[in-house]
Amino acid sequence: MHILLVEDEDPKRRHIEEFLRSEVPGLELTIAKSVRSALERLEEKVPDLVILDMSLPTFDIGGDEGGGRPQGFGGVELIRNMELEEIFCPSIVLTGYESFSKAGGQVGLDALNKELADAHPDIFRGIFHYNSAYGDWRHRVAAVLKEME
C-alpha cells in the first residue's frame, strides 16, 4: 500500500508514520509538508490513500522559505484541488483541532465531516481528531485501512 502523508509538524508526522508502519506491512510512504508539495507528489504518483492535516502552509517551510500564509483549511484546499485535477484518491483528515472558525462562527468536526463528505464523495473518507495521548484516531485510521484491503 502506498500512502501520502501530508503533515507539516514533525512530532505529529513521526507519530503517525510510526503507527502506519506498524499497521501496514510493506508500506510505501511518501511525505509532503504543504499544500503545494502534496499536489506535486500527487502529480508524480497517485497513492492508495492520502492522510492529511487540516491546517497546512501553502509551501514547505525551511531554509529561507516561510511556507506562505498558514491556511486553517489547507486540507480542504488540497481536496478541492485533487477533485479539480481528477485525482480521485481516498483521503482522510487527521487534525489536532476539535473545531474551526468559519464564517463568523465555529464549526465542529461532525459538521465539517458532513460538509466534506457531501461536497467530495469520491475523495473524502472522514475527519478524525488527532491526540497523541489517546488512541481513538488510531482505531479510526485502522478501520479505513481495513476497508481498503
Helices and strands as residue ranges (DSSP letters): E 2-6, H 10-23, E 28-32, H 35-44, E 49-52, H 74-84, E 91-95, E 99-102, E 105-108, H 109-119, E 124-129, H 136-148
